[in-house]
Amino acid sequence: AWKLVQYVMSEKVNAKLVSLANAFPGNVNAKPDFVTSDKAFGKAFEIFKTGYLANEFTGLPVAEDLMTQFDVQAQKMLAGEQSPEQAAAAAQKGWMAKF
């Protein structure tokens, strides 16, 4: 499993994978193809490179529950069971109960 992770996160492979997915890389040295062909992605990638990745949920006492509540509402939205506004309202209602 570790060899697979090392392979996927290697600079060239990670750059290729994220180019196919139109995503930003997990390897800080990988540069996706699309950042040179699209000015907006290029600018976003430059901003991305100057920052750092953070998980805002880390350290919260109910972090897993908050993430689960949000994910459940997002999945309902993606399945067409509710609108984005309904999903946001439902997630917020659940979160407010925790704070």
C-alpha positions in Angstrom: 0.0 0.0 0.0 2.8 2.4 0.9 4.5 1.8 -2.5 1.2 2.8 -4.2 1.0 6.0 -2.2 4.6 6.8 -3.0 4.0 6.2 -6.7 0.8 8.3 -6.8 2.4 11.1 -4.9 5.5 11.2 -7.0 6.0 14.5 -8.8 5.4 13.3 -12.4 2.5 10.9 -11.6 0.8 13.4 -9.2 1.0 16.1 -11.9 -0.6 13.8 -14.5 -3.4 12.6 -12.1 -4.3 16.1 -11.0 -4.2 17.4 -14.6 -6.7 14.7 -15.6 -8.9 15.6 -12.6 -8.5 19.4 -12.9 -7.4 19.4 -9.3 -4.5 20.9 -7.3 -1.7 18.5 -6.5 -0.8 16.8 -3.2 2.9 16.9 -4.1 4.1 20.5 -3.8 6.5 20.1 -6.7 3.9 18.8 -9.1 2.5 21.3 -11.7 -0.7 20.4 -13.5 -0.9 20.9 -17.2 -4.1 23.0 -17.0 -2.4 25.9 -15.1 -0.6 27.0 -18.2 -3.5 26.7 -20.5 -6.1 28.5 -18.4 -5.3 32.0 -16.9 -7.9 31.6 -14.1 -6.5 28.2 -13.1 -3.0 29.6 -13.4 -3.8 32.5 -11.0 -5.6 30.1 -8.6 -2.6 27.8 -8.6 -0.2 30.6 -7.8 -2.4 31.6 -4.8 -2.6 27.9 -3.8 1.2 27.6 -3.8 1.7 30.6 -1.5 -0.6 29.2 1.1 -0.8 26.0 3.1 -3.3 23.2 3.4 -5.3 23.2 6.6 -8.1 21.2 8.1 -10.3 23.7 9.9 -12.0 20.8 11.8 -8.9 19.6 13.5 -9.2 20.1 17.3 -12.9 20.7 17.4 -14.5 18.4 20.0 -17.3 17.4 17.6 -15.3 17.6 14.3 -16.3 14.2 12.9 -19.9 14.8 13.6 -19.8 18.2 12.0 -18.1 16.8 8.9 -20.6 13.9 8.7 -23.6 16.3 9.0 -22.3 18.4 6.2 -21.5 15.4 4.0 -25.0 13.9 4.5 -26.6 17.2 3.4 -24.2 17.6 0.4 -25.0 14.0 -0.7 -28.7 14.7 -0.6 -28.2 17.8 -2.7 -26.1 15.9 -5.2 -28.7 13.2 -5.4 -31.4 15.8 -6.2 -33.2 15.3 -3.0 -32.8 18.9 -1.9 -31.7 22.3 -3.2 -28.3 23.8 -2.3 -30.1 26.3 -0.1 -31.9 23.5 1.7 -28.7 21.6 2.1 -26.9 24.7 3.6 -29.8 25.4 5.9 -30.0 21.8 7.2 -26.2 21.6 7.7 -26.3 25.0 9.5 -29.2 23.9 11.8 -27.2 20.8 12.8 -24.1 22.8 13.4 -25.8 25.4 15.5 -27.0 22.7 17.8 -23.4 21.8 18.5 -22.3 25.4 19.3 
